[in-house]
Each structure stands twice: as structure tokens, then as C-alpha cells.
Amino acid sequence: MFGNPIYFDLRRSLTAHRGKLLFGAGTGTPVHAAAFIRQRTVVLETGLLSEAERLRLVLIHEVFHFVWVRLNNCQRRDFADLLIDEMRGRARGEMGESSGLKKQLVQDRASLGLSSRLWRDYVCESFCDSAAALYSGVAANEHFTLAERWAKRRYQWLLRIGEQGWKC
């Protein structure tokens, strides 16, 4: 990986509410972390410090949000095409919690189409979860539910695109 520094902040009781990241507020949906691309900052929930494997997955996932914005449009479309092939092949499951949740929303609202914000969010989350699964060193996780044949295709894609290193 190469690029400008990314700063990390630890906060207790992270939640997302109405497009804002809150900590200690007691309202909103609990989240593990959030990446702020323009500020080059990642905020992590302090509870992750006691869960080494989850911390690795979340940390790598969040760093790959910085990689995602550095990919060119062709690379992003190419990854999206992998996901479309999976859907056509009736692949179930995902490579992480956040992409699993987004995939369910996409499937529930299939009429929105491939240009919707929801679809783009799913593709990004799937990319970041797939990278976390590949690079974290975590061999198995309850959220790695995508069949091995599809996971291997994603890993091959990531390794090919990342041959020169990842700019973040």
C-alpha cells in the first residue's frame, strides 16, 4: 500500500444516525467503524480492541475504502461485473457483514437498477469486504458466506488489480 497517511481515532459506542457518525449518543444504528475519505481518517469503535480478528477485518475494510476511490472507473465497473455474474449465477452469501446487508437491500429493491446509489454502495462494500477477507489473515468468519468458487474469482481479481500495490 502507498499513499498519504491515514489517521485513526478510537471512540466508544459508535452509531450512525441520519447520515452522521455519533459516539456515546445512545441513538442510531451501532457501527464498528467509519472512513472519512477527504479527512483521511478512520474512526474505530473501542470494543474492537478486544476482538483481534474482527479488528483486522474492520481495519482492512476501512482502509480499502481509500483504495476504492483511487480505482479508475473501468476497474470499478469490472468489479461490479463480477458481482453481476455472481447474481446471474444465483450466488448466495457475501464476504462480510456490511456487504451482506447491502446485498440484501439490493435484492429487495432489484427494480432500482445498476445505476442506483444503493447498487454503487453495495459494490463498494463488497469490494472492501472481499479485500478484508483476502488480506486480513482471518481464515474463517461467520460472515464469509459466499461460496468458495465465487470468493476465489474475487480474490483472483483483487490480486491481479493489486499487483503493482494499492494506492490509498
C-alpha positions in Angstrom: 0.0 0.0 0.0 1.1 3.5 -0.7 -0.3 7.0 -0.4 -0.7 9.8 2.1 -1.1 8.9 5.8 -4.4 7.8 7.1 -5.2 8.8 10.7 -7.1 6.6 13.1 -9.3 7.6 16.0 -10.9 5.4 18.7 -14.4 6.2 20.1 -16.8 4.4 22.3 -20.3 3.3 21.3 -20.3 4.3 17.7 -23.7 4.7 16.0 -24.9 6.0 12.6 -27.9 8.3 12.7 -29.3 10.4 9.8 -26.0 10.4 7.9 -23.9 11.3 11.0 -21.5 9.3 13.0 -22.2 9.6 16.7 -20.4 8.3 19.7 -21.9 7.7 23.1 -25.2 9.1 22.0 -27.4 6.1 22.6 -29.3 6.7 19.4 -28.9 5.3 15.9 -27.6 2.0 14.5 -24.4 0.6 16.0 -21.4 0.5 13.7 -17.9 -0.8 14.0 -16.2 2.0 12.1 -16.4 4.8 9.6 -14.0 6.1 7.0 -13.8 9.8 6.2 -12.1 9.9 2.8 -11.5 13.7 2.5 -10.2 14.0 6.0 -8.1 10.8 5.6 -9.4 9.5 8.9 -10.9 6.2 10.1 -12.9 6.1 13.4 -13.0 2.7 15.1 -15.2 1.5 17.9 -13.1 0.8 21.0 -14.8 -2.5 21.5 -12.9 -3.8 18.5 -9.6 -3.7 20.6 -10.7 -6.8 22.5 -11.5 -8.8 19.3 -8.3 -9.2 17.3 -9.8 -10.9 14.2 -12.8 -8.6 13.9 -10.4 -5.6 14.4 -8.2 -6.8 11.5 -11.2 -7.3 9.2 -12.8 -3.9 10.0 -9.4 -2.1 9.8 -8.6 -3.5 6.4 -12.1 -3.0 5.2 -12.0 0.7 6.1 -8.5 1.2 4.6 -9.8 -0.3 1.3 -12.5 2.5 1.2 -9.5 4.8 0.5 -8.3 2.3 -2.2 -11.8 2.2 -3.8 -11.8 5.9 -4.5 -8.4 5.6 -6.2 -9.5 2.9 -8.6 -10.4 4.1 -12.1 -13.9 3.8 -13.5 -13.0 0.8 -15.6 -11.7 -1.1 -12.6 -14.8 -0.3 -10.6 -17.1 -1.4 -13.5 -15.0 -4.6 -13.8 -15.6 -5.4 -10.1 -19.3 -4.6 -10.5 -19.4 -7.0 -13.5 -18.1 -9.8 -11.2 -21.0 -9.2 -8.9 -23.5 -9.2 -11.7 -22.0 -12.5 -12.9 -22.5 -13.8 -9.3 -26.1 -12.7 -9.3 -26.8 -14.3 -12.7 -25.2 -17.5 -11.3 -27.5 -17.3 -8.3 -24.6 -16.9 -5.9 -25.8 -16.5 -2.3 -23.9 -15.0 0.5 -21.1 -12.4 0.8 -17.6 -11.8 2.1 -18.5 -9.7 5.1 -21.2 -8.2 7.3 -21.6 -4.8 5.6 -21.7 -6.2 2.1 -24.2 -8.9 3.2 -26.5 -6.2 4.5 -26.2 -4.1 1.3 -26.7 -7.1 -0.9 -29.9 -7.9 0.8 -31.1 -4.4 0.3 -30.2 -4.5 -3.4 -32.0 -7.8 -3.8 -35.1 -6.5 -2.0 -35.2 -3.5 -4.3 -34.0 -5.1 -7.5 -36.1 -2.7 -9.6 -33.8 0.2 -8.8 -31.2 -0.9 -11.3 -27.5 -0.9 -11.6 -27.1 2.9 -11.6 -28.7 3.4 -8.2 -26.9 4.7 -5.2 -27.8 1.5 -3.4 -26.1 -0.6 -6.0 -23.0 1.5 -6.0 -22.9 1.3 -2.2 -23.2 -2.5 -2.4 -20.4 -2.8 -5.0 -18.1 -0.6 -2.8 -18.9 -2.6 0.4 -18.4 -5.9 -1.4 -15.0 -4.7 -2.7 -13.9 -3.7 0.8 -15.2 -6.8 2.5 -13.6 -9.0 -0.2 -10.2 -7.3 0.3 -10.5 -7.6 4.1 -11.3 -11.3 3.8 -8.2 -11.8 1.5 -5.7 -9.7 3.3 -6.6 -9.9 7.0 -5.3 -13.4 7.6 -8.7 -14.4 9.0 -9.3 -17.9 7.5 -13.0 -18.2 8.5 -15.7 -15.9 9.8 -19.4 -16.2 10.3 -19.9 -13.5 7.6 -17.8 -15.3 4.9 -20.9 -16.9 3.4 -20.1 -16.7 -0.3 -19.4 -20.0 -2.0 -15.7 -20.7 -2.5 -15.9 -20.7 -6.3 -17.2 -17.1 -6.3 -14.8 -16.0 -3.5 -11.8 -17.3 -5.5 -12.9 -15.3 -8.5 -12.9 -12.1 -6.3 -9.6 -13.0 -4.8 -8.0 -13.5 -8.2 -9.4 -10.2 -9.4 -8.0 -8.4 -6.3 -4.6 -10.0 -6.7 -4.5 -9.1 -10.4 -5.5 -5.5 -9.9 -3.3 -5.1 -6.8 -0.1 -6.5 -8.5 1.5 -3.1 -8.5 0.4 -2.3 -5.0 -2.7 -0.5 -3.7 -2.8 3.3 -3.8 -4.9 4.6 -0.9 
